[in-house]
């Protein structure tokens, strides 16, 4: 990991996670419903320490807004032909 990546993690990513998880824990049921998150999922995410990212280390990042069908096609080489 490059020095820049470490500094970004320490100075940007960790504080963002901390504040985001604190805000998530304090959201009302109406606000959670608006963003499509259940109380159980909000509590699970907000209970994580700030140094833990959302995805497991080594897991590929899912492209944003990719439909389940597109994901299935991208993971199946025969479907791309």
N, CA and C atoms as an extended XYZ file, in Angstrom:
243
Properties=species:S:1:pos:R:3:atomname:S:1:resname:S:1:resid:I:1 pbc="F F F"
N         0.846       -1.162        0.000 N   UNK     1
C         0.000        0.000        0.000 CA  UNK     1
C         0.904        1.241        0.000 C   UNK     1
N         0.612        2.169       -0.879 N   UNK     2
C         1.411        3.382       -1.000 CA  UNK     2
C         1.136        4.336        0.165 C   UNK     2
N         2.084        5.207        0.420 N   UNK     3
C         1.959        6.180        1.507 CA  UNK     3
C         0.704        7.025        1.342 C   UNK     3
N         0.422        7.457        0.118 N   UNK     4
C        -0.783        8.254       -0.141 CA  UNK     4
C        -2.042        7.497        0.259 C   UNK     4
N        -2.100        6.215       -0.064 N   UNK     5
C        -3.266        5.398        0.284 CA  UNK     5
C        -3.435        5.278        1.796 C   UNK     5
N        -2.335        5.145        2.501 N   UNK     6
C        -2.390        5.044        3.965 CA  UNK     6
C        -2.879        6.359        4.572 C   UNK     6
N        -2.333        7.472        4.081 N   UNK     7
C        -2.763        8.777        4.587 CA  UNK     7
C        -4.238        9.028        4.302 C   UNK     7
N        -4.693        8.664        3.112 N   UNK     8
C        -6.105        8.832        2.766 CA  UNK     8
C        -6.975        7.998        3.691 C   UNK     8
N        -6.552        6.788        3.953 N   UNK     9
C        -7.295        5.911        4.851 CA  UNK     9
C        -7.410        6.532        6.240 C   UNK     9
N        -6.299        7.038        6.770 N   UNK    10
C        -6.274        7.596        8.118 CA  UNK    10
C        -6.998        8.937        8.229 C   UNK    10
N        -6.845        9.775        7.215 N   UNK    11
C        -7.363       11.140        7.306 CA  UNK    11
C        -8.732       11.349        6.681 C   UNK    11
N        -9.134       10.469        5.770 N   UNK    12
C       -10.413       10.659        5.078 CA  UNK    12
C       -11.367        9.491        5.322 C   UNK    12
N       -10.941        8.310        5.000 N   UNK    13
C       -11.848        7.158        5.038 CA  UNK    13
C       -12.321        6.824        6.448 C   UNK    13
N       -11.410        6.746        7.394 N   UNK    14
C       -11.808        6.366        8.752 CA  UNK    14
C       -12.757        7.377        9.381 C   UNK    14
N       -12.473        8.690        9.319 N   UNK    15
C       -13.438        9.637        9.880 CA  UNK    15
C       -14.796        9.600        9.163 C   UNK    15
N       -14.787        9.412        7.841 N   UNK    16
C       -16.054        9.302        7.098 CA  UNK    16
C       -16.869        8.110        7.581 C   UNK    16
N       -16.207        6.977        7.765 N   UNK    17
C       -16.912        5.788        8.255 CA  UNK    17
C       -17.486        6.028        9.648 C   UNK    17
N       -16.674        6.618       10.515 N   UNK    18
C       -17.105        6.865       11.893 CA  UNK    18
C       -18.351        7.755       11.918 C   UNK    18
N       -18.300        8.860       11.213 N   UNK    19
C       -19.426        9.793       11.208 CA  UNK    19
C       -20.644        9.201       10.510 C   UNK    19
N       -20.420        8.482        9.434 N   UNK    20
C       -21.527        7.853        8.716 CA  UNK    20
C       -22.228        6.799        9.560 C   UNK    20
N       -21.453        6.016       10.278 N   UNK    21
C       -22.052        4.973       11.117 CA  UNK    21
C       -22.760        5.567       12.323 C   UNK    21
N       -22.234        6.661       12.864 N   UNK    22
C       -22.923        7.343       13.962 CA  UNK    22
C       -24.266        7.904       13.481 C   UNK    22
N       -24.264        8.508       12.297 N   UNK    23
C       -25.501        9.065       11.740 CA  UNK    23
C       -26.511        7.960       11.454 C   UNK    23
N       -26.050        6.851       10.946 N   UNK    24
C       -26.925        5.724       10.645 CA  UNK    24
C       -27.588        5.192       11.915 C   UNK    24
N       -26.835        5.117       12.989 N   UNK    25
C       -27.368        4.622       14.263 CA  UNK    25
C       -28.443        5.546       14.821 C   UNK    25
N       -28.368        6.841       14.515 N   UNK    26
C       -29.305        7.812       15.054 CA  UNK    26
C       -30.521        8.066       14.169 C   UNK    26
N       -30.574        7.459       12.994 N   UNK    27
C       -31.678        7.710       12.062 CA  UNK    27
C       -32.992        7.154       12.576 C   UNK    27
N       -34.058        7.867       12.250 N   UNK    28
C       -35.411        7.425       12.605 CA  UNK    28
C       -35.852        6.336       11.637 C   UNK    28
N       -36.914        5.647       12.016 N   UNK    29
C       -37.468        4.602       11.142 CA  UNK    29
C       -37.882        5.187        9.789 C   UNK    29
N       -38.462        6.379        9.790 N   UNK    30
C       -38.884        7.014        8.530 CA  UNK    30
C       -37.691        7.275        7.617 C   UNK    30
N       -36.619        7.787        8.192 N   UNK    31
C       -35.424        8.082        7.396 CA  UNK    31
C       -34.812        6.799        6.851 C   UNK    31
N       -34.749        5.758        7.678 N   UNK    32
C       -34.207        4.473        7.213 CA  UNK    32
C       -35.061        3.912        6.080 C   UNK    32
N       -36.373        4.013        6.210 N   UNK    33
C       -37.272        3.528        5.159 CA  UNK    33
C       -37.031        4.310        3.865 C   UNK    33
N       -36.808        5.621        3.995 N   UNK    34
C       -36.546        6.458        2.816 CA  UNK    34
C       -35.304        6.010        2.054 C   UNK    34
N       -34.294        5.564        2.763 N   UNK    35
C       -33.057        5.149        2.086 CA  UNK    35
C       -33.016        3.644        1.831 C   UNK    35
N       -34.075        2.938        2.223 N   UNK    36
C       -34.165        1.511        1.931 CA  UNK    36
C       -33.300        0.624        2.804 C   UNK    36
N       -33.134        1.009        4.071 N   UNK    37
C       -32.310        0.232        4.992 CA  UNK    37
C       -33.167       -0.183        6.186 C   UNK    37
N       -33.080       -1.437        6.557 N   UNK    38
C       -33.833       -1.905        7.719 CA  UNK    38
C       -33.115       -1.494        9.001 C   UNK    38
N       -33.839       -1.455       10.113 N   UNK    39
C       -33.235       -1.125       11.403 CA  UNK    39
C       -32.146       -2.147       11.745 C   UNK    39
N       -32.413       -3.422       11.437 N   UNK    40
C       -31.441       -4.476       11.729 CA  UNK    40
C       -30.138       -4.249       10.956 C   UNK    40
N       -30.256       -3.925        9.666 N   UNK    41
C       -29.064       -3.669        8.848 CA  UNK    41
C       -28.335       -2.415        9.321 C   UNK    41
N       -29.106       -1.388        9.716 N   UNK    42
C       -28.495       -0.149       10.212 CA  UNK    42
C       -27.714       -0.411       11.498 C   UNK    42
N       -28.286       -1.183       12.390 N   UNK    43
C       -27.597       -1.492       13.645 CA  UNK    43
C       -26.356       -2.352       13.405 C   UNK    43
N       -26.468       -3.288       12.462 N   UNK    44
C       -25.316       -4.139       12.145 CA  UNK    44
C       -24.168       -3.294       11.582 C   UNK    44
N       -24.487       -2.381       10.680 N   UNK    45
C       -23.455       -1.531       10.078 CA  UNK    45
C       -22.895       -0.542       11.096 C   UNK    45
N       -23.763        0.065       11.894 N   UNK    46
C       -23.303        1.088       12.831 CA  UNK    46
C       -22.515        0.502       14.002 C   UNK    46
N       -22.638       -0.793       14.222 N   UNK    47
C       -21.890       -1.408       15.323 CA  UNK    47
C       -20.460       -1.788       14.921 C   UNK    47
N       -20.140       -1.700       13.635 N   UNK    48
C       -18.785       -2.013       13.186 CA  UNK    48
C       -17.819       -0.915       13.612 C   UNK    48
N       -16.602       -1.271       13.974 N   UNK    49
C       -15.601       -0.241       14.271 CA  UNK    49
C       -15.234        0.520       12.991 C   UNK    49
N       -14.777        1.751       13.137 N   UNK    50
C       -14.508        2.585       11.966 CA  UNK    50
C       -13.409        2.030       11.070 C   UNK    50
N       -12.539        1.197       11.592 N   UNK    51
C       -11.442        0.686       10.764 CA  UNK    51
C       -11.861       -0.518        9.915 C   UNK    51
N       -13.089       -0.995       10.091 N   UNK    52
C       -13.592       -2.119        9.295 CA  UNK    52
C       -14.370       -1.561        8.115 C   UNK    52
N       -13.964       -1.939        6.899 N   UNK    53
C       -14.676       -1.461        5.716 CA  UNK    53
C       -15.931       -2.291        5.496 C   UNK    53
N       -16.747       -1.877        4.551 N   UNK    54
C       -18.010       -2.565        4.300 CA  UNK    54
C       -17.819       -3.915        3.630 C   UNK    54
N       -16.822       -4.034        2.810 N   UNK    55
C       -16.620       -5.315        2.135 CA  UNK    55
C       -15.407       -6.011        2.723 C   UNK    55
N       -15.385       -7.304        2.568 N   UNK    56
C       -14.268       -8.076        3.099 CA  UNK    56
C       -13.022       -7.829        2.261 C   UNK    56
N       -11.887       -7.861        2.923 N   UNK    57
C       -10.616       -7.646        2.241 CA  UNK    57
C       -10.442       -8.692        1.143 C   UNK    57
N       -10.070       -8.230       -0.022 N   UNK    58
C        -9.842       -9.113       -1.152 CA  UNK    58
C       -11.085       -9.362       -1.987 C   UNK    58
N       -12.251       -8.977       -1.478 N   UNK    59
C       -13.479       -9.155       -2.249 CA  UNK    59
C       -13.540       -8.073       -3.316 C   UNK    59
N       -13.919       -8.430       -4.527 N   UNK    60
C       -13.979       -7.419       -5.586 CA  UNK    60
C       -15.095       -6.425       -5.308 C   UNK    60
N       -14.859       -5.193       -5.664 N   UNK    61
C       -15.893       -4.166       -5.498 CA  UNK    61
C       -16.946       -4.353       -6.571 C   UNK    61
N       -18.200       -4.282       -6.195 N   UNK    62
C       -19.296       -4.408       -7.152 CA  UNK    62
C       -19.500       -3.050       -7.814 C   UNK    62
N       -19.562       -3.010       -9.129 N   UNK    63
C       -19.803       -1.729       -9.795 CA  UNK    63
C       -21.135       -1.143       -9.321 C   UNK    63
N       -21.216        0.172       -9.148 N   UNK    64
C       -22.458        0.772       -8.658 CA  UNK    64
C       -23.608        0.599       -9.630 C   UNK    64
N       -24.796        0.445       -9.082 N   UNK    65
C       -26.036        0.356       -9.849 CA  UNK    65
C       -26.046       -0.761      -10.883 C   UNK    65
N       -25.381       -1.850      -10.581 N   UNK    66
C       -25.386       -2.969      -11.507 CA  UNK    66
C       -26.526       -3.894      -11.116 C   UNK    66
N       -27.378       -4.202      -12.063 N   UNK    67
C       -28.528       -5.043      -11.793 CA  UNK    67
C       -28.088       -6.481      -11.524 C   UNK    67
N       -28.921       -7.267      -10.834 N   UNK    68
C       -28.581       -8.677      -10.591 CA  UNK    68
C       -28.371       -9.448      -11.885 C   UNK    68
N       -29.151       -9.117      -12.913 N   UNK    69
C       -28.998       -9.811      -14.193 CA  UNK    69
C       -27.639       -9.497      -14.820 C   UNK    69
N       -27.237       -8.231      -14.750 N   UNK    70
C       -25.935       -7.850      -15.300 CA  UNK    70
C       -24.813       -8.501      -14.519 C   UNK    70
N       -24.978       -8.625      -13.206 N   UNK    71
C       -23.974       -9.285      -12.382 CA  UNK    71
C       -23.849      -10.747      -12.781 C   UNK    71
N       -24.984      -11.419      -13.003 N   UNK    72
C       -24.967      -12.829      -13.387 CA  UNK    72
C       -24.274      -13.013      -14.730 C   UNK    72
N       -24.525      -12.111      -15.676 N   UNK    73
C       -23.894      -12.198      -16.986 CA  UNK    73
C       -22.394      -11.958      -16.864 C   UNK    73
N       -21.996      -10.974      -16.057 N   UNK    74
C       -20.569      -10.674      -15.947 CA  UNK    74
C       -19.800      -11.789      -15.254 C   UNK    74
N       -20.486      -12.612      -14.442 N   UNK    75
C       -19.809      -13.691      -13.740 CA  UNK    75
C       -19.874      -15.002      -14.508 C   UNK    75
N       -20.612      -15.053      -15.588 N   UNK    76
C       -20.755      -16.271      -16.367 CA  UNK    76
C       -20.122      -16.055      -17.734 C   UNK    76
N       -18.918      -16.578      -17.978 N   UNK    77
C       -18.245      -16.351      -19.257 CA  UNK    77
C       -19.046      -16.843      -20.461 C   UNK    77
N       -19.816      -17.899      -20.312 N   UNK    78
C       -20.606      -18.419      -21.432 CA  UNK    78
C       -21.693      -17.435      -21.843 C   UNK    78
N       -22.189      -16.646      -20.904 N   UNK    79
C       -23.273      -15.688      -21.206 CA  UNK    79
C       -22.751      -14.487      -21.981 C   UNK    79
N       -21.456      -14.247      -21.964 N   UNK    80
C       -20.884      -13.086      -22.675 CA  UNK    80
C       -20.660      -13.361      -24.143 C   UNK    80
N       -20.767      -14.577      -24.555 N   UNK    81
C       -20.476      -14.930      -25.963 CA  UNK    81
C       -21.628      -14.652      -26.865 C   UNK    81
